[in-house]
Amino acid sequence: MVTIPTDVELWNKKLILNFIKGSYDENEVLEFKSDLNFKTEKIPKTVCAFANTRGGTLIIGVNNDRRIDLQPEKRLVGIIDHDDLKPRILQQIQEIKPQIGLEKTRFKSSNIRVGGNKVIVILQILPSKIYGPHQYNNIFYKSNIGINQPMSVDEIKNAILDSRKTE
């Protein structure tokens, strides 16, 4: 079984391919996104959910749609590399309230090249219980088996109480 690295710098193309070849699916601490579609709001919802739970790693530029029969290498679709790629991602997650501090977000220092002008971006989110719970568009999200779900009222209450305990 492949282990999810706790250090964002340990991610590389070979490791991502090992996850894909091993049919490793998304879970509470790992999610794949094929692009930066700002209209779907998937990235801020995922970041919010990771911050409210155990933290996690978001790998942007990998197609994880198993309904499409692609060879593992073809799943590494990448996103077009720009100088402002990471700032654009950070701008998108600034809509999370209260904001997740920069000390809780870690990008891999260099993007993983997959050919042409395309890269894979790795973003690690640390749990943010002291500043949480966090919400995006007035919804508190949690990560649950690879799905970002709204938290229940009791879960929100418990998260608020936990944040006060850790202050």
N, C-alpha and C positions, 0 to 999 in steps of 0.2 A: 504494500500500500504506500502511496506517495503521501508525504507529510507536507502540510501547508507551512511554509516558512514564517517565522515570527518577525524576521528582519526583511523589510521590503527590498533591500539590495540583493537578496539571494535569488530573486526571481529572474529567470532567463527563458529563452525560447524553448530550450530542451525540456525544462521543467513543465512549462505550459503544455507542450506536446505530450509529456508523460501523463498529465492529468486527463487530457482528451483521449489518448489511446487507452487509458485505464478506465474509460467511461465514468470518470469521477464527475459527479454532478454538483451543482450548486448546493450550498447548505447555509447554515446560520452565519458562517464566517467567510464565505467565498462566493462571489458572483461574477459572471461574465456578461459584458455588454458588447454588442457588435459596433455601436457607433455612439456619437455624442448628440443624439436627437434631442434638442432642447424642448421640443413640443411635447414629448411623452413624459417628461419629468421623472424618468426612471432613475437617473443618477442621484438627484437630491433625495428622492424617497429612500434609495438604498443607503446612502450615506447617513441619513437621519436614523434609519432602522439600525444600522451598525453601531452608531454612537449610543443609542438607547439600550443596546443589548451587550454583546461580548466584544464588540469591535469586529473588524473584518477587512478583507482585501477585495478591491474592485479591480477587475482586469478589463480594460476597455480596448476593443479591437479584436475580440474573439466571438465568432458566431457559435452560440451554444444551442441553436435550434436543432434538436435531435430528429425532428420530422423530416429534415432535409438530409439526404444521404450524401455527405461530404467526407472525403478522406481527411484525416486529422490535420494535415498541412493546409488544406483548403479552408479549414475553420479559422485560420489565422488571417483574417481579412484586413486588419489594421485600420487606422484612421489617418487621414491626410495630416502630415506633420506641418505645424506652424510654430513660429516663435512664441505666439501667445496661447498655445494649446493649454498648458497648465493653468495660467491665469483665467482663461475662459471657464475651465472646470471649477476653479475656486469661486469665480463670480456666480456661477449657477448655484453652488451650495451655500452662498451667503444668504439665500432666502430662508434658510433654516433658522428657526428662532427657539430659544436663544442661540446665537451663532456658535458654531463649533470652532473653538480656538485653533489657530494654526498649529499649535503644539500637539493637537490631536489628529492632524492630517499629515501624512508622510507620502510623498511621491518618490518612486524610484528615481535616483539622480539622473539616469539617462534612459530614455525610452528604448524599447526593444524594436529594432528595425526588422521589417518583414518583407521588404522589397519595394523598389521604386521610392516614392515619397511617402510611404506608409509606415506607421509605427504602432506598437502596442504600449499603452500607458498603464502603469501599475500605481494604484492609490490605496494606501492602507489607512484605515480609520481606527483610532483607538477608542475604547469605551470612554464615554464622557458623562459619567454619573454625577459628578460634582456640579456641573453646569446644566444638567438635564432635569427632567426629560425634555427632549427636543421635539419640535413639530415642524412640519412643512405644509403650507397651505391650510393651517389650522387643524392638522391631523397629526397625532402622535403615532409614529410607526415603530414596529418591532420587526426583527428578523426572525423568521420561523421556517426552517427547512427550505431555504432558498426563496422564500416568498416574503415580500414586505407587506405586513398586515397592520391595520389600525389597532392600537392598543385599546383594551377595555378601560372603563372608568376605574376599576379596581387596580389595574396595572399602572395606570397613570398616577393614582394616589400612592401606590407603593413606591414608584420611581421617585416621586417628590420626597417621600419620607426617607428613602435611601440616600438621596442627594444631601439631605440635611444631616444625616448620620456621618457622611464622609467629609463634611466641610471642616 
